[in-house]
Amino acid sequence: MPARSPEQIGELFQQAIRQGDLDAAMALYEPGAVFLTQSGDLRSGTDAIRQEMAPLADMKPEFKINVDKVVSSGDITLMYSTWSMSNSQLSGRAIEVARRQPDGTWLYVVDDPNTFSA
């Protein structure tokens, strides 16, 4: 299911990860998207992001994302979110950039889920 709004990307991502559906999670990223890892390394492209996300999807965690603030300009949206995983006690803040696609759906372009991690 494609995201019809920037905020819906997070909802779909958490559903996909809870189900261990890595393909569904990766379908929420543009092919050239970038992902900042917890160690600060930049992963570019869906193949690299897939490798980074595979262990998370394998865990099938109770994952929750709350979009706290949205700033939009045309087809680009900046989102500030908080996230948590109840079965691992991990939580943090994320900054994500999404872009509206030609068909009106939204995909991640930049994903930094480790901003101010707790």
N, C-alpha and C positions, 0 to 999 in steps of 0.2 A: 504494500500500500504506500503510495507516495505521500509526502508531506504537502499539505495544501496551505500551510502557513509556516513561518520560521519556527514558531513555538512548538509546532507539531513534530518537528524533527526529533526533539528530545523525547517526546512521548513514544514515538516509534522506535527510537534507539533503545530505550529502557525495555520495551516489550521484546524486542529482538534478542537482547542480551539475556533477559530472564529465561527465554526459551532456548538459548544456546544457538540461535540462528545467525551465524556469522554472515551469511549471504545477505540476509535482510538488513543487518546493521551496515554492511559495506555499501548497500544500495542507496544509503543516505549521504554518501560522499561523492563529490565530483571526482572524475578520474585523476585530476591533478591536485587534489586537496593535500593539505599539509596537516600533520599531527605532531604536537610537541609532547614528548615522553616525560615521565616523572623525573628522569635523570637530566632532562634538558636537551636531549637529542631531537632533531627534527626528522620526521619520517615524511617522505613525499611520495604521493601516488597511492592508489588503493591497494596495490600489492604489498607495499611496505606497511601501510596502516593495518591491513589484514593480519600480517604477522604479529604486529603489536597487540591487536585485539583478540587473537585466537585464545590465549590463556584465560582472558576474562570471559569470553563466550563459553569456554569449557566449564567454568565454575558455575554458570547459570545463577548468578547472584540475585538476591532481592535488591534490585537497583532502582533508585528513585532520583529523578532530575526535576528540579523546580527552576523555571525561568523567572528570574527576579527582575530583570530590566531588559528592555528591548529598545534599540536605537536604529532607526531605518532611514535610508536615503535611496529612494528609487528601488532598484532591484537588489540592493545590498542591505543586510541587516547584521548588526552587532548585538550579541546576546550575552548577558551576564547571568550565570546560573549557579545554583548550589546542587550538590549531588551527595548521595550516601549509599552505602551498601550495608544493609543490616546484618548480614551473616558474617561480615568481616570487620565490622566496626570502623571501616574507612569512610571518610567524608572529605569534601573539599569544595573549591570554587572553580568554575570554568569560565573561560571567555571563548566564544565561538563566533565565526563569521559565516553567514549563509548567503546564498545567491538564488534569486528567482530564475528558474530555467525557462526556456522558450515556451514550454507547455504549461507554465504557470505554477509548477511544483517548486519546492525548495530543497536545496542540498547544502551540506556543509562544504565550505571552502577552506576554512582554518579552524582547527580544534585544539584548544589548549585546556585540557581538563585538570591541570595540576596547578593552577594559579592559587596561591595561598592555601595549599593543601593542609589539612589538619591531621 
